[in-house]
């Protein structure tokens, strides 16, 4: 029975992959895809990318449905295919257990929390400030070859691939060098946040073709509230009253600061309808990614480096398959050979992205998705502030008020969070004492 099931699973995968491959090749050869309208070319590129991802999505979904319907996990043999199916779809341990005995969980003090948060905060700022500068340069600036030819790089998906493959290799090396606790999360659950992570990065790169950097940063500043809304619907997260208040204050402060500092850029790219759609899509995908990862951390208690490894593993596969079908690898490699300075920028960009991811996963695991989004939002403000220093933008009284509101919201969130945590611990201690007396 198990052998028949495994043969059927192989047929499902093979037939669906071949079918989607020919569908993709047919679509890619159409005139509209070959020469899309410039203003809405992102729609064509996005559809092409998603069709490439579907080459893996559809077989995976069909196999998952078959496995659930036939209860294959409990009936499968111990062969290679059975082991792969259990690893991808079964609630089983997939990594070797460490021989070290874990010490009991200890509550961190306010000082320890503050120092750890500062470390993650500055790590994220340094990594992503440089990443933001290079991101804008790669997507908007012209490159000049040794023969004085001028070129603009256009393939956002290739940049996503390079970032993800480097992050996967680094995290995989860390996993191999340092023993980790047992990993209990079915691998297919990483696919959802991997896809949303790819799409958010792609939308972010594509948006720079239609909107200026300050306007993109302005849109990102509003992520805090969408993340809270997504958390309420996805994982039923209950936020305290003060968290809603501080989120609104933070968003208002960032809006005041960024609108003010962006007004004096006479050479800004005109914000188009395409740019608005891409930025809204970026916010939606990014909010889903943070909340889905936060939910996995709570449910399966994996280490941040495990999360980073498997998310980037699937992201690398998705983007590689799509690029191979579209011929994107060959075009991008030719561009790298022709413009060596672009190659250096991409390498540094990927290193910054990888370091930033290490801080992101640790922040989400330790403090939750909302705290990470707040840190990320503050980083957007620093990006614009850095732009003001470099390009001598004027900051009026409204920009200064915006900055004060940002720091006020951070102070209120830290203070209120510590107060509520202390009150809960005091209440629990009081209840325990009463129960002991009885």
Secondary structure, DSSP 8 states (H G I E B T S, - for coil): -HHHHHHHHHHHHHHHHHHHHHHHHHHHTSHHHHT--STTHHHHHHHHHHHHHHHHHHHHHHHHHHHHHHTHHHH--SSHHHHHHHHHHSSS--S---SS---------HHHHHHHHHHHHHHHHHHHHHHHHHHHHHHHS-EE-TT--EE----HHHHHHHHHHHHHHHHHHHHHHS------S-TTHHHHHHHHHHHHHHHHHHHTTTS-HHHHHHHHTTHHHHHHHHHHHHS-----HHHHHHHHHHHHHHHHHHHHHHTT-TT-----HHHHHHHHHHHHHHHHHHHHHHHHHHHH---HHHHHHHHHHHHHHHHHHHHHHHTHHHHHHHHHHH-HHHHHHHHHHHHHHHHHHHHHHHHHHHH-HHHHHHHHHHHHHHHHHHHHHHHT----HHHHHHHHHHHHHHHHHHHHHHHHHHHHHHHHHHHHHHHHH-
